[in-house]
Amino acid sequence: MKSVYKLARDLALTNGAKYHVACILYRKRKPIRIGVNSDKTHPRFKRIATDGSEVCTLHAEMSVLKYARKGDRLEVLRFLKCGSMTMACPCEHCRKFIREQNLCDVRYTDWGGTWNKLVWD
């Protein structure tokens, strides 16, 4: 495993959040930022969950998007507690903001831990 993936895994597994997701932002093929899910965030990120409850979390993708520029690349990874990679496809909310940043190369891990490219509708 490359060192950037190991760092992303370690950060995601120790973030204290329910889901262990990391997002790596690349510029000119170099990783410049790693973000992870966070349950401790600003109230402006409050939204209504599908069960009607209020949720205040910051997704890994959102934590790096403020540093993104057109032409940058994102990789989204989700880890199980054992460290294996699993499905990490960005949610609709994150997709909206990724698209607004004009990022066209977004990759994520599928259920088997292999890479898929996000395809825009």
Stockholm file with secondary structure:
# STOCKHOLM 1.0

chainA/1-121         MKSVYKLARDLALTNGAKYHVACILYRKRKPIRIGVNSDKTHPRFKRIATDGSEVCTLHAEMSVLKYARKGDRLEVLRFLKCGSMTMACPCEHCRKFIREQNLCDVRYTDWGGTWNKLVWD
#=GR chainA/1-121 SS CCHHHHHHHHHHHTSCSSSEEEEEEEETTEEEEEEECBSSCCGGGEEECTTSCEEECBCHHHHHHTTCCTTCEEEEEEECTTSCEECCCCCHHHHHHHHHTTCCEEEEECTTSCEEECCCC
#=GC SS_cons         CCHHHHHHHHHHHTSCSSSEEEEEEEETTEEEEEEECBSSCCGGGEEECTTSCEEECBCHHHHHHTTCCTTCEEEEEEECTTSCEECCCCCHHHHHHHHHTTCCEEEEECTTSCEEECCCC
//
